[in-house]
Amino acid sequence: MNEKTFPSIKDLHPKAWPFEEAQKIIARLAKQPNPKNYVLFETGYGPSGLPHIGTFGEVVRTTMVRQAFMRLSDQPTRLFAFSDDMDGLRKIPDNIPNPDMIRPFLGQPLTKIPDPFGTHESFGHHNNARLRAFLDGFGFEYEFQSSSDWYRSGKFNDALRRVLRHHDAICDIMLPSLGPERRATYSPLLPICPRTGRVLQVALVAKDEVAATISYRDPDTAKLVEVSILDGHVKCQWKADWAMRWYALSVDYEMSGKDLIPTVALSSKIVQILGGMPPDGFSYELFLDENGQKISKSRGNGLTVDEWLRYAPPESLALYMYQQPRRAKKLYFDVIPKATDEYLTFLEKYPSQSPADQVENPAWHIHNGQPPTASSPLSFAILLNLASVVHAEDGAVLWGFISRYRPGVTAANAPILARLVDFALVYYRDFIAPHKKYRPANDAERAALQDLAARLATLDAAARVDADLLQNLVFAVGKDHGFAELREWFKALYEILLGQEQGPRMGSFIALFGVDETRRLIAEKTADAVP
C-alpha cells in the first residue's frame, strides 16, 4: 500500500493480532529513543538441520507483524533471518549422506564442518543455502545473517567485550538454572580450541578485560591456553548468545516457541545487564500430532512443509499459522482440507467487506493487504468428494463435471480452482482411496434414499444445478422420513454413498456431480434400478 493508505488503516483501529503486536512495538519506541534509523525484526534458525514447518511459521508470523507495523508507522523496517551457524555440532543428523565424513569434526562450528552433500564449502553453508531457498520460495522479504560472519568479522566484538566485563553477573543469572555438574564449568564465553577447532564448554581459569582474553585448561592436555574473545575465537553459550545478539543488533521484535519461555526470561535479564533492552514479541504455542503429542523433529511425528504443499497451496498453510498462534493445534494431514476451504472462504468474503472488516480478515495478512480478486467457485472438500465418488485418477474427469456445472470455467480463467483440482487428485489417492469403507443401508435409510432419488427425478433443468434448492430437498427428505437428528441422515448419506464418515454439503455436491449421476449412485448402493 502507498503512504496515503497508512492514516486510514490507523483510523480503523484494527484488532487482529498482528496489529496488536505492531502496537506493542510502537509503544516500545515511544518509551526510548531508537538509535537505529529502522525497526529490526528477527527470526532465528539452527542450521544443524534443514528448515522445517516451525521455521516457516516463525517467519510468516513475524512478516505479518512487520506488515501491520508498516501500516501504522512510517519508520523503515528490516527483517533479519539469523542463522546460528557458529554452534558446535553435537550429534550427527540421521538424514544426511556420508555421516562418517563429518564424524571427526563433531564439536566444531557448523561452518567449519565439511558438507556431506558435497555442494558447499561447509555443512553450515549448505543448510544456510537451503534456508535461503526455502524462504525465497515463499517470497519472504528478509536479510540473511550468519552468526559466523558476525563473530569472525568483528561485528560482535564490542558486545563480546561487554559479556566479558559482566561475566560474573551473567553467571549469577545462569547458575541457578543449571545442574551441579554444569554449574562447575559454566561460562557464558566458550573458547574455540586452537588445537582442535572445537567449541569447548570448560571452566575459565582467568579473564583479562583489557586484553580481551580468557584462559582455560585444555581438557585433553591440561595445558593452560589463552585465547582472544574477539574475531571469532569464542562463541557465547546459547542463552547468553541470544542476549548478546539482541544487544549488538538492537533487535526490536522477535517471537519464539512456548518451550523457550524460560530461555527468553534468562536472555532478557542478560541483555539488560549488557545495557540493552529485550525485544518485544510473544511465545507461540507448539504443534501437536494427531494423538495430541508434541511434534518432534527427531520422532518425525508431524507434517513437514513439503508434505503440506504436496496437498494444498501455501496460502492454506499461512492461514493455519495465522489462526490462534497462542493456542496449541494439531498439525496432521486431516487438517489440510479444512484449512484450504477456510482460506477460500476468507478470500471470497474479502471484496464485499468494509475496510474495517478487511483488515481483520486473515486474507489481508496472508497477502499483505492485496488478496487476489478471484477465489474458487468450488470448495476443496467438494472436489475431494467428487474425486472419491468417481475414483478420479485424471484431472480431465473432474473438469468434465466442473465444466458442466460451471459452463465457461476453465483452468486458464480459474487458476485457483485449477490448482485445487491437482491437489485433490493427490490427496484423494494418498488419503481417501485407501480408507474408503461403504456400509449397506438399513430399511429406513433405503426408503429415504429411494425417496430422494424419486424427488430428484422431478426437478427441471434450473433446479438441478441450484445447490440451495437441492440442499433443502435433502433436508426435507430427512425430516419426512423421521430422522430425529438430521445429522444422522447426512452421516448415512456419507457412509452409504461416499464410503466415509464425513462429507460435503450435499446440495452443492449433487449440483456438481449431477442429478442423474446421483440417482444412479443411490440405485447402486441400494441395489435397486432407477426407473
Buried (B, 14 or more C-beta within 10 A) or exposed (E): EEEEEBEEBEEBEBEBBBBEBBBBBBEBBEEEEEEEEEBBBBBBBEBBBBBBBBBBBBBBBBBBBBBBBBBBBEBEBBBBBBBBBBBBBEEBBEEBEEEEBBEEBEBBBBBBBBBBBEEBEBBBBBBBBBBBEBBEEBEBEBEBBBBBBBBBEEBBBEBBBBBBBBBEBBBEBBEEBEEEEEBEBBBBBBBBBEEBBBBBBBEBEEBEEEEBBBBBBBEEEEEEBBBBBBBBBBBBBBBBBBBBBBBBBBBBBBBBBEEBEEBBEBBBBBBBBBEBBBBBBBBBBBBBBBEEEBBEBEEEBBBBBEBBBBBBBBBBBBBBBBEEBEEBBBBBBEBBBEBBBBBBBBBBBBEEBEEEBBBBBBBBBBBBBEBEEBBBBBBBBBBBBBBBBBEBEEBEBBBEBBEEBBEEBEBEEBEBBBBBBBBBBEBBBEBBBEEEEEEEBEEEBBBBBBBBBBBBEEBEEEBBBBBEBBBEBBBEBBEEBEBEEEEEBBBBBBBBBBBBEEBBBBBBBBBBBBBEBBBBBBBEBBEEEBE
